[in-house]
Amino acid sequence: MKYQLTTFSKRLLADTITPVSVYLRLRDRFPNSLLLESSDYHANDNSFSYICCNPIASISVGDGIITQQFPDGKKEEITITAETNVVGVLDAFAKAFSSTKTAHKFINNGLFGYLSYDSVQYFEDIEIAKKEGDLHIPDIYYAVYQNIIAINHFNNEAHIFCHNTTGDNNIDEIEQLLKSKNFAEFNFNRKNELTSNITDADYKALVETCKKHCQRGDVFQIVPSKRFSQQFTGDEFNVYRALRSVNPSPYLFYFDYGDYKIFGSSPEAQIIVQDGLAEIHPIAGTFKRTGNDEQDAILAKELAKDEKENSEHVMLVDLARNDLSRNGHDVKVDTYREVQFFSHVIHLVSKVTGQMHEGSNTLQVVADTFPAGTLSGAPKHMAMQLLEKYENRNRTFYGGAIGFMDFYGNFNHAIIIRSFLSKNHTLHWQAGAGVVSGSDPAKELQEVYNKLGALNKALDIAEDI
């Protein structure tokens, strides 16, 4: 069945509101709302933030079942078998909706959600077994929202959208909430001790094991990870507020799903598809920043020359080229080994693009490039098999992808790194290090801590907000 969504919209001056203040005004009135921000307000084509509320349709994949909810109340469940084409079901769900295209260049309608790392089992011949401490969230979840508020930071405008199949319009209610001077705020406090799924000594031993696989030629590189968990009381949105401040990134997000939340500040796109052009931005090669600009400039030059970091980066650029070649042509490296500075680390970054074949399915392109090689290794299939064997926890959210896709095949997701999952008053966060045959286990462990520096700092700040 095809659902034609009627679209209403209203434009407002947005010089006195921020994405955070809008979200705080809406979240109590409309549970399960989400926030997507851009920290780059300098370019007109990358200066939008979005707040979504009022889900009217959704698709969820997990525990062997695909569950679809539609705007008319219809619910469908599909039991997943070896013959089930999960990518095809996702694509059909997205194509079940249509709406009038507007002149706006930004997203005003579509599906917002995520693919967990564990969803790779639906795309590749990889078996993901449930392990101790599984977080029990859907492997895949997307929703269509009745209301989307798009804030254009470039010209201080906000657009309120209302989409539905009934013709009802609640824009006036949304506008009144935005004018409200009051919204609830709560404290955040850590409770009990920080825990991890693996000791530092055991992580270094795991790096040694991974090195042996590299030396034998099983893989060229592999990315073992380490998870941390912290119980808390109060409002974890304060952690997001602190994180966006200490670690402004191209992708800032806070997705509230009721009994769990995913939020973070990711520096890296999983894949972007826009008008048939697909692009991947491999980030590999990491040095810790010192806080001294002159010293950081010296470190950046050392990173650009470091043999181990560069060999890791080259492998992942090649992997991105191969992944895009599966469904595209004219694959090329637009930028190569560019040194970029983030709040706590310095990275090597490249940009690989490819033109999708005519008739290619965007979701199939996503599936064929998932997960990011920077989170698994190369060759990707063997690296994932080894990670499944050696890691003692399901990755679930970590290393997955989060963002939006419209009804016309455009797709923009961040890799879920530098991110938290909150469930049952416990925060979980995770990072990995790229291991090659010449890796130093102590340095790889330190890389994990370097990558999580901003998250740990955000936890400290959140208790004082």
C-alpha positions as CSV (number, residue, x, y, z in Angstrom):
1,M,0.0,0.0,0.0
2,K,1.2,3.5,-0.8
3,Y,0.9,6.3,1.8
4,Q,0.7,9.8,0.4
5,L,1.7,12.2,3.1
6,T,0.3,15.7,3.0
7,T,2.8,18.3,4.0
8,F,2.1,21.6,5.9
9,S,4.9,24.0,6.7
10,K,5.6,27.4,8.4
11,R,8.7,29.5,8.5
12,L,9.8,31.3,11.6
13,L,12.7,33.7,12.6
14,A,15.1,31.5,14.6
15,D,17.5,34.1,16.1
16,T,16.4,33.4,19.7
17,I,16.2,29.6,19.6
18,T,18.7,26.8,19.4
19,P,18.3,23.1,18.6
20,V,18.9,22.2,22.2
21,S,16.3,24.6,23.5
22,V,13.8,23.5,20.9
23,Y,14.4,19.8,21.9
24,L,14.0,20.6,25.6
25,R,10.7,22.4,24.9
26,L,9.3,19.4,22.9
27,R,10.6,16.3,24.5
28,D,8.1,16.2,27.5
29,R,5.1,16.9,25.3
30,F,6.2,14.5,22.6
31,P,8.1,11.5,23.9
32,N,10.5,9.6,21.7
33,S,11.7,12.7,20.0
34,L,15.1,13.1,18.3
35,L,17.7,15.7,17.6
36,L,20.2,15.9,14.7
37,E,22.6,18.8,14.7
38,S,25.4,20.1,12.5
39,S,28.3,21.8,14.2
40,D,29.4,23.3,10.9
41,Y,27.4,26.6,10.5
42,H,29.8,28.1,7.9
43,A,28.5,26.6,4.7
44,N,24.9,27.1,3.5
45,D,24.6,23.5,2.4
46,N,25.7,22.1,5.8
47,S,24.1,24.4,8.2
48,F,20.9,22.6,9.2
49,S,19.8,21.0,12.5
50,Y,16.6,18.9,12.8
51,I,14.2,18.0,15.7
52,C,11.7,15.2,15.0
53,C,8.7,14.2,17.0
54,N,5.4,12.4,16.7
55,P,6.4,9.1,15.0
56,I,3.6,7.9,12.7
57,A,5.2,4.8,11.2
58,S,8.2,2.6,12.0
59,I,10.2,-0.5,11.1
60,S,12.1,-2.5,13.6
61,V,14.3,-5.6,13.1
62,G,15.5,-7.8,15.9
63,D,15.0,-11.1,17.7
64,G,14.2,-12.8,14.4
65,I,11.2,-10.5,13.6
66,I,10.7,-7.6,11.3
67,T,7.9,-5.4,12.7
68,Q,6.3,-2.7,10.6
69,Q,3.8,-0.1,11.9
70,F,1.9,2.2,9.4
71,P,0.1,5.5,9.7
72,D,-3.4,3.9,9.4
73,G,-2.7,1.6,12.5
74,K,-1.8,-1.4,10.3
75,K,0.9,-3.7,11.8
76,E,2.8,-6.4,10.0
77,E,5.3,-8.9,11.4
78,I,7.7,-11.0,9.3
79,T,9.6,-13.9,10.8
80,I,13.2,-13.8,9.5
81,T,14.4,-16.9,7.7
82,A,17.4,-17.7,5.5
83,E,15.3,-16.6,2.5
84,T,14.2,-13.2,4.0
85,N,15.7,-10.2,2.1
86,V,15.9,-7.7,4.9
87,V,17.3,-5.0,2.7
88,G,14.4,-5.5,0.3
89,V,11.9,-5.2,3.2
90,L,13.6,-2.0,4.3
91,D,13.5,-0.6,0.8
92,A,9.9,-1.5,0.3
93,F,9.0,0.2,3.6
94,A,10.7,3.4,2.6
95,K,9.1,3.3,-0.8
96,A,5.6,2.9,0.8
97,F,5.7,6.6,1.5
98,S,5.6,9.6,-0.8
99,S,5.2,13.3,-0.3
100,T,5.2,16.4,-2.4
101,K,8.8,17.6,-3.0
102,T,9.4,21.1,-1.8
103,A,11.8,23.8,-3.0
104,H,13.8,23.4,0.2
105,K,17.2,22.0,-0.2
106,F,17.2,20.4,3.3
107,I,15.5,17.3,4.5
108,N,11.9,17.8,5.5
109,N,10.6,14.3,5.3
110,G,12.0,10.7,5.4
111,L,13.1,8.0,7.7
112,F,15.3,8.7,10.7
113,G,17.0,5.9,12.6
114,Y,19.9,3.6,12.9
115,L,21.6,0.3,11.8
116,S,23.4,-1.4,14.7
117,Y,26.7,-3.1,14.1
118,D,25.0,-6.4,14.6
119,S,22.7,-5.8,11.6
120,V,25.6,-6.9,9.4
121,Q,24.2,-10.4,9.9
122,Y,21.4,-9.4,7.5
123,F,23.7,-8.1,4.8
124,E,26.7,-10.5,4.8
125,D,27.3,-14.2,5.6
126,I,28.3,-13.3,9.2
127,E,26.7,-15.1,12.2
128,I,26.2,-12.8,15.3
129,A,25.5,-14.8,18.4
130,K,24.0,-13.2,21.5
131,K,26.6,-12.9,24.2
132,E,26.7,-12.1,27.9
133,G,25.7,-8.5,28.7
134,D,23.7,-8.0,25.4
135,L,22.0,-4.6,25.6
136,H,18.7,-5.9,23.9
137,I,18.0,-3.1,21.5
138,P,16.6,-3.6,17.9
139,D,19.3,-4.3,15.4
140,I,17.6,-1.9,13.0
141,Y,15.1,0.9,13.8
142,Y,13.6,3.6,11.5
143,A,10.6,5.9,11.9
144,V,8.7,8.4,9.9
145,Y,7.8,11.5,11.9
146,Q,4.8,13.7,11.7
147,N,6.7,16.8,12.8
148,I,10.1,17.9,11.7
149,I,11.6,21.3,12.7
150,A,14.5,22.3,10.5
151,I,16.7,25.1,11.7
152,N,18.9,26.9,9.2
153,H,21.8,28.4,11.1
154,F,23.1,30.2,8.0
155,N,20.2,32.6,7.9
156,N,18.5,32.1,11.3
157,E,15.3,30.6,10.0
158,A,13.3,27.7,11.3
159,H,10.8,25.6,9.3
160,I,8.1,23.7,11.0
161,F,6.8,20.7,9.0
162,C,3.7,18.6,9.6
163,H,3.3,15.4,7.6
164,N,0.3,13.0,7.8
165,T,-2.2,11.1,5.8
166,T,-5.3,12.7,7.5
167,G,-4.8,16.3,6.5
168,D,-4.6,17.4,10.2
169,N,-2.3,20.3,11.0
170,N,-0.7,20.8,14.4
171,I,1.9,23.5,13.4
172,D,0.2,26.1,15.7
173,E,0.7,23.8,18.7
174,I,4.4,23.3,17.9
175,E,4.8,27.0,17.4
176,Q,3.3,27.8,20.8
177,L,5.6,25.3,22.5
178,L,8.6,27.0,20.8
179,K,7.5,30.3,22.3
180,S,7.3,28.9,25.8
181,K,9.8,30.3,28.2
182,N,9.8,27.3,30.5
183,F,11.1,23.8,30.1
184,A,12.1,21.1,32.6
185,E,15.8,20.5,33.4
186,F,17.2,17.8,35.7
187,N,20.6,17.1,37.1
188,F,23.0,14.2,36.1
189,N,25.1,12.3,38.5
190,R,27.3,9.2,38.2
191,K,26.5,6.3,40.6
192,N,28.9,3.5,41.6
193,E,32.2,2.7,39.9
194,L,33.1,2.7,36.2
195,T,33.3,-0.8,34.8
196,S,34.6,-2.3,31.6
197,N,34.1,-5.6,29.7
198,I,37.8,-6.3,29.5
199,T,40.8,-5.3,31.6
200,D,43.6,-3.2,30.2
201,A,46.0,-6.2,30.5
202,D,43.5,-8.5,28.7
203,Y,43.0,-5.9,25.9
204,K,46.7,-5.8,25.3
205,A,46.7,-9.6,25.1
206,L,43.9,-9.4,22.6
207,V,46.0,-7.0,20.5
208,E,48.8,-9.5,20.5
209,T,46.3,-12.2,19.3
210,C,45.1,-9.9,16.6
211,K,48.7,-9.1,15.6
212,K,49.4,-12.8,15.0
213,H,46.4,-13.0,12.6
214,C,47.9,-10.1,10.7
215,Q,51.3,-11.7,10.6
216,R,49.8,-14.9,9.3
217,G,48.1,-13.0,6.6
218,D,44.5,-13.8,7.8
219,V,43.9,-10.0,7.8
220,F,45.9,-6.9,7.1
221,Q,44.2,-5.0,9.9
222,I,41.6,-5.6,12.6
223,V,39.9,-3.3,15.1
224,P,39.3,-4.8,18.6
225,S,37.3,-2.6,21.0
226,K,36.8,-2.0,24.7
227,R,33.5,-1.0,26.3
228,F,32.9,1.0,29.4
229,S,29.8,1.2,31.5
230,Q,28.6,3.7,34.1
231,Q,25.5,3.8,36.2
232,F,23.8,7.2,36.8
233,T,20.9,9.0,38.1
234,G,19.1,12.0,36.6
235,D,19.1,13.2,33.0
236,E,21.6,11.9,30.5
237,F,20.7,14.8,28.1
238,N,23.2,16.8,30.2
239,V,25.9,14.5,29.0
240,Y,24.9,15.2,25.4
241,R,25.0,18.9,26.1
242,A,28.5,18.7,27.5
243,L,29.7,16.4,24.7
244,R,28.5,18.7,21.9
245,S,30.4,21.5,23.7
246,V,33.8,19.7,24.3
247,N,33.7,17.7,21.0
248,P,31.9,19.6,18.3
249,S,31.7,17.2,15.3
250,P,30.1,17.1,11.9
251,Y,27.4,14.7,13.3
252,L,25.8,15.5,16.7
253,F,22.7,13.4,17.6
254,Y,20.4,12.5,20.4
255,F,17.8,9.8,19.6
256,D,15.3,8.9,22.3
257,Y,13.5,5.6,22.0
258,G,11.9,5.5,25.4
259,D,13.6,2.7,27.2
260,Y,17.0,3.4,25.5
261,K,18.7,6.4,24.0
262,I,21.6,6.7,21.5
263,F,23.6,10.0,21.4
264,G,27.0,11.2,20.4
265,S,29.3,13.4,18.5
266,S,30.7,11.4,15.6
267,P,33.4,12.7,13.3
268,E,32.9,10.2,10.5
269,A,30.2,9.5,7.9
270,Q,29.2,5.9,7.3
271,I,28.2,6.7,3.8
272,I,26.5,9.7,2.1
273,V,24.4,9.2,-1.1
274,Q,23.1,12.4,-2.8
275,D,21.5,12.3,-6.2
276,G,23.3,9.0,-7.1
277,L,26.7,10.0,-5.9
278,A,28.0,7.9,-3.0
279,E,30.9,9.0,-0.8
280,I,32.8,7.5,2.1
281,H,35.3,9.4,4.3
282,P,37.7,6.9,5.8
283,I,39.3,8.1,9.1
284,A,42.3,6.1,10.2
285,G,45.5,7.2,11.8
286,T,45.3,8.8,15.2
287,F,47.5,10.9,17.4
288,K,46.5,12.5,20.7
289,R,46.4,16.3,20.9
290,T,48.5,18.0,23.5
291,G,46.5,21.2,24.0
292,N,49.4,23.2,22.7
293,D,48.9,24.4,19.1
294,E,52.6,24.5,18.2
295,Q,53.1,21.0,19.5
296,D,50.0,19.8,17.8
297,A,51.3,21.2,14.5
298,I,54.5,19.2,15.0
299,L,52.5,16.0,15.8
300,A,50.4,16.5,12.7
301,K,53.6,16.4,10.6
302,E,54.7,13.3,12.4
303,L,51.3,11.6,11.9
304,A,51.5,12.4,8.2
305,K,54.9,10.5,8.0
306,D,54.1,7.7,10.5
307,E,54.5,4.4,8.6
308,K,52.1,2.3,10.8
309,E,49.4,5.0,10.8
310,N,49.7,5.5,7.0
311,S,49.7,1.9,6.1
312,E,46.5,1.5,8.2
313,H,44.9,4.5,6.4
314,V,45.9,3.2,2.9
315,M,44.3,-0.2,3.5
316,L,41.0,1.5,4.5
317,V,41.0,3.8,1.6
318,D,41.4,0.8,-0.7
319,L,38.6,-1.0,1.1
320,A,36.3,2.0,0.6
321,R,37.1,2.0,-3.1
322,N,36.3,-1.7,-3.4
323,D,33.1,-1.3,-1.4
324,L,31.8,1.5,-3.7
325,S,32.9,-0.4,-6.8
326,R,30.3,-3.2,-6.0
327,N,27.4,-0.9,-7.0
328,G,29.1,2.0,-8.8
329,H,31.6,3.3,-11.3
330,D,34.0,6.3,-11.7
331,V,35.2,5.5,-8.2
332,K,38.0,7.9,-7.2
333,V,39.8,9.3,-4.2
334,D,38.9,13.0,-4.0
335,T,41.1,13.9,-1.1
336,Y,43.9,11.7,0.4
337,R,45.4,11.6,3.8
338,E,44.3,15.0,4.9
339,V,45.3,15.9,8.4
340,Q,42.3,17.1,10.5
341,F,42.2,18.3,14.0
342,F,39.5,17.2,16.5
343,S,39.0,18.2,20.1
344,H,41.2,15.5,21.6
345,V,42.9,13.8,18.6
346,I,44.4,14.4,15.2
347,H,43.2,12.1,12.4
348,L,44.2,11.3,8.8
349,V,41.0,11.7,6.6
350,S,40.3,10.9,3.0
351,K,37.3,11.2,0.7
352,V,36.3,8.4,-1.7
353,T,33.4,8.9,-4.2
354,G,31.6,6.8,-6.7
355,Q,28.7,7.2,-9.1
356,M,26.0,4.6,-8.5
357,H,25.0,2.4,-11.4
358,E,21.7,3.3,-13.0
359,G,19.0,1.4,-11.2
360,S,21.1,0.8,-8.1
361,N,19.3,0.6,-4.8
362,T,20.6,3.0,-2.2
363,L,20.0,0.6,0.7
364,Q,21.8,-2.2,-1.2
365,V,24.8,0.2,-1.6
366,V,24.6,0.9,2.2
367,A,24.4,-2.8,3.0
368,D,27.4,-3.6,0.7
369,T,29.6,-1.0,2.4
370,F,28.5,-1.8,6.0
371,P,30.0,-1.7,8.5
372,A,32.8,0.9,8.0
373,G,36.2,-0.7,7.5
374,T,37.6,1.7,10.0
375,L,35.5,-0.1,12.7
376,S,36.1,-3.7,11.5
377,G,39.3,-4.1,9.5
378,A,40.5,-5.5,6.1
379,P,39.6,-7.8,4.5
380,K,36.4,-6.9,6.2
381,H,34.6,-10.3,6.2
382,M,37.5,-12.1,7.9
383,A,38.1,-9.3,10.3
384,M,34.4,-9.4,11.4
385,Q,34.6,-13.1,11.9
386,L,37.6,-12.7,14.1
387,L,35.9,-9.9,16.1
388,E,32.9,-12.1,16.6
389,K,35.2,-14.9,17.9
390,Y,37.3,-12.8,20.3
391,E,35.2,-9.9,21.6
392,N,33.2,-10.9,24.7
393,R,30.3,-8.5,24.1
394,N,27.9,-7.8,21.2
395,R,28.8,-4.5,19.7
396,T,25.1,-3.6,19.2
397,F,25.1,0.2,18.8
398,Y,28.9,0.7,18.6
399,G,30.2,0.8,15.0
400,G,26.7,1.0,13.5
401,A,25.3,3.9,11.6
402,I,22.7,6.6,12.5
403,G,21.0,9.4,10.6
404,F,18.3,9.8,7.9
405,M,17.3,8.7,4.5
406,D,14.6,10.4,2.4
407,F,12.0,8.7,0.2
408,Y,14.0,9.3,-3.0
409,G,17.2,7.4,-2.3
410,N,19.3,10.1,-0.6
411,F,21.1,8.8,2.5
412,N,23.3,10.4,5.2
413,H,24.5,8.5,8.3
414,A,27.3,8.9,10.8
415,I,29.2,6.0,12.2
416,I,28.2,5.5,15.8
417,I,31.5,6.3,17.5
418,R,32.3,8.8,20.2
419,S,28.8,7.9,21.3
420,F,26.8,6.6,24.3
421,L,24.0,4.2,24.6
422,S,21.8,4.7,27.7
423,K,19.6,2.0,29.0
424,N,18.3,1.1,32.5
425,H,20.1,4.1,34.1
426,T,23.5,2.9,32.7
427,L,25.6,4.5,30.1
428,H,27.7,2.4,27.7
429,W,30.5,3.7,25.4
430,Q,33.1,2.0,23.4
431,A,36.2,2.5,21.2
432,G,38.7,0.4,19.3
433,A,42.1,0.6,17.8
434,G,43.4,-0.4,14.4
435,V,45.8,-3.3,14.9
436,V,48.3,-4.3,12.2
437,S,51.3,-6.7,12.3
438,G,53.6,-4.0,13.7
439,S,51.3,-2.7,16.4
440,D,52.4,-1.9,20.0
441,P,49.7,-3.2,22.4
442,A,50.4,-0.4,24.9
443,K,50.0,2.2,22.2
444,E,46.8,0.6,20.8
445,L,45.3,0.6,24.3
446,Q,46.2,4.3,24.7
447,E,44.5,5.0,21.4
448,V,41.3,3.7,22.8
449,Y,41.6,6.0,25.8
450,N,42.6,8.9,23.5
451,K,39.4,8.5,21.4
452,L,37.3,8.4,24.5
453,G,38.9,11.5,26.0
454,A,36.0,13.8,25.0
455,L,33.4,11.4,26.4
456,N,35.1,11.1,29.7
457,K,35.4,14.9,29.9
458,A,31.7,15.3,29.0
459,L,30.8,13.0,32.0
460,D,32.7,15.3,34.3
461,I,31.1,18.5,32.9
462,A,27.6,17.0,32.9
463,E,27.6,16.7,36.7
464,D,28.1,20.5,37.0
465,I,25.4,21.6,34.5
